[in-house]
Amino acid sequence: MRNDLSIYRTYASNWWDGSQRFLRLLHNLVPARLSHFDEVVGTWHGKAVLDLGCGGGFMAEALAKRGATVIGVDPIEAAIAAAEAHAGQEGLAIDYRVGSGEAIPLADRSVDCVVCVDVLEHVADVDRVLDEIARVLKPGGLFLFDTINRTMLAAFIIVHIGESVLRLLPRGTHDPAKFIKPSELSAKLVARGLSVGPLVGFGPCGLNRRLDFTFGRLPSVQVMYVGHACMPAATEHGPQTARCVAGPVG
């Protein structure tokens, strides 16, 4: 079975205990993602941020510690329970909700940023998810994302090497058919009125003391890529074009 999301339910109770290598890898991805997102956002303080597909809360907690007002949404109830429990232990006020990307449980134009990492390559209906993201973003809001490119190289590295050879991820975690080319994702975002910024390659770049991969920027988007898109800002004269610098979409 491919794109088996039951693993997130199975291992929800282990989200923060460090016992599962694939969850440690997800945790290790947070600094690499934020190194890009921090540059785009500037300051998170006071911003309403949706962490869509938040799982057990790795990214949500990092954002809350940066001063954001965070809402975490995930379809796996057990993951939300794990996230709530850990946030409580950390004294973090994060609003966690059970819900899907295809039907985000938020009002129209209610958040300044949507963060969506390790998600788009798993959803049932990516077009519906993007519709919902555009709906909940405020004028001038930011969509911050990463996903996996639909290339033979990505399928080989992520699925064959990552899942079958090195067993870094449980077998069946990914379906290569659901990976998304940067040009396709950019076109979908533009069709929804967003302006797409630079797309940056990233992936494994080192090892830590536990011999787990650490992550950072890479010169190619052929495997994984991170980026952002801007919702047009509203003015007294009507919508204003968002100011995102155009980036590679190949």
CORCOR-V421335 format. One record per pair of residues at least 6 apart in sequence whose C-alpha atoms are under 7 Angstrom apart, sorted by sequence separation. I is the first residue (numbers start at 1). J is the second residue. D is the distance in whole Angstrom. If there is no record, write none. Layout:
BEGIN
i,j,d
I,J,D
I,J,D
END
This chain:
BEGIN
i,j,d
14,20,7
18,24,6
54,60,7
64,70,6
74,80,7
99,105,6
120,126,6
162,168,5
163,169,5
207,213,5
208,214,6
233,239,6
234,240,6
87,94,7
162,169,6
163,170,6
164,171,6
206,213,6
207,214,5
232,239,6
233,240,5
15,23,6
163,171,5
206,214,5
232,240,5
233,241,7
51,60,6
204,213,6
205,214,6
206,215,7
232,241,5
233,242,6
60,70,6
186,196,6
204,214,6
205,215,5
232,242,4
204,215,4
205,216,6
231,242,6
60,72,6
84,96,7
203,215,5
204,216,6
230,242,6
203,216,6
202,216,5
203,217,6
230,244,6
159,174,7
202,217,4
203,218,6
229,244,7
80,96,6
201,217,6
202,218,5
80,97,7
201,218,5
54,72,5
80,98,7
201,219,6
49,68,6
54,73,6
55,74,6
201,220,5
48,68,6
49,69,6
50,70,6
51,71,6
52,72,6
53,73,6
54,74,6
201,221,4
45,66,6
46,67,6
47,68,5
48,69,5
49,70,5
50,71,5
51,72,5
52,73,5
53,74,5
77,98,6
155,176,6
200,221,6
203,224,6
44,66,6
45,67,4
46,68,5
47,69,6
48,70,6
49,71,6
50,72,6
51,73,6
52,74,7
76,98,7
202,224,6
44,67,6
45,68,5
46,69,6
56,79,5
71,94,6
72,95,6
73,96,6
74,97,7
75,98,5
102,125,7
201,224,6
202,225,6
44,68,5
55,79,5
56,80,6
70,94,5
71,95,5
72,96,5
73,97,5
74,98,5
75,99,5
113,137,7
201,225,4
55,80,6
70,95,6
71,96,6
72,97,6
73,98,6
74,99,5
75,100,5
111,136,6
112,137,6
200,225,5
201,226,6
56,82,5
57,83,5
73,99,6
74,100,6
102,128,5
109,135,6
110,136,5
111,137,5
112,138,6
121,147,6
150,176,7
199,225,6
200,226,5
56,83,4
102,129,5
108,135,5
109,136,4
110,137,6
111,138,6
120,147,6
121,148,7
199,226,6
200,227,6
101,129,5
104,132,6
108,136,5
109,137,5
110,138,6
113,141,6
114,142,6
115,143,6
116,144,6
117,145,5
118,146,7
199,227,5
30,59,6
103,132,7
107,136,6
109,138,4
112,141,5
113,142,5
114,143,5
115,144,5
116,145,5
117,146,5
118,147,6
150,179,5
198,227,6
102,132,6
106,136,7
112,142,6
113,143,6
114,144,6
115,145,6
116,146,7
117,147,7
149,179,5
150,180,5
197,227,7
27,58,6
101,132,7
148,179,5
149,180,5
150,181,5
197,228,5
148,180,6
149,181,5
196,228,6
197,229,6
149,182,7
196,229,4
195,229,5
196,230,6
194,229,6
195,230,5
194,230,5
195,231,7
194,231,5
193,231,7
194,232,7
15,56,6
12,56,7
195,242,6
197,244,5
198,245,6
196,244,6
197,245,5
198,246,6
199,247,6
52,101,7
195,244,6
197,246,5
198,247,3
199,248,6
196,246,6
197,247,5
198,248,6
199,249,7
122,178,7
121,178,5
121,179,5
134,192,7
121,180,7
50,111,7
49,111,6
52,114,7
48,111,5
49,112,6
50,113,6
51,114,6
52,115,6
53,116,7
186,249,7
48,112,5
49,113,5
50,114,5
51,115,5
52,116,5
47,112,6
48,113,7
49,114,6
50,115,6
51,116,6
12,78,6
53,119,6
183,249,5
9,76,6
12,79,5
182,249,5
183,250,5
154,222,7
182,250,6
9,78,6
13,82,6
153,222,7
154,223,4
9,79,6
12,82,6
153,223,7
8,79,7
151,222,7
149,222,6
149,223,5
148,223,6
149,224,6
148,224,4
147,224,6
148,225,6
147,225,6
146,225,6
147,226,7
146,226,4
145,226,6
146,227,6
145,227,6
144,227,6
145,228,6
144,228,4
143,228,5
144,229,7
142,228,7
143,229,5
142,229,6
143,230,6
142,230,5
141,230,6
142,231,6
140,230,6
141,231,5
140,231,5
139,231,6
140,232,5
139,232,6
140,233,4
139,233,4
140,234,7
139,234,5
140,242,7
37,144,7
3,122,6
22,168,6
21,168,6
22,169,5
4,172,6
5,173,7
3,172,6
4,173,5
2,172,4
3,173,5
1,172,6
2,173,6
3,174,4
2,174,6
3,175,5
2,175,5
32,215,6
32,216,5
28,214,6
29,215,6
25,212,7
28,215,7
25,213,7
END
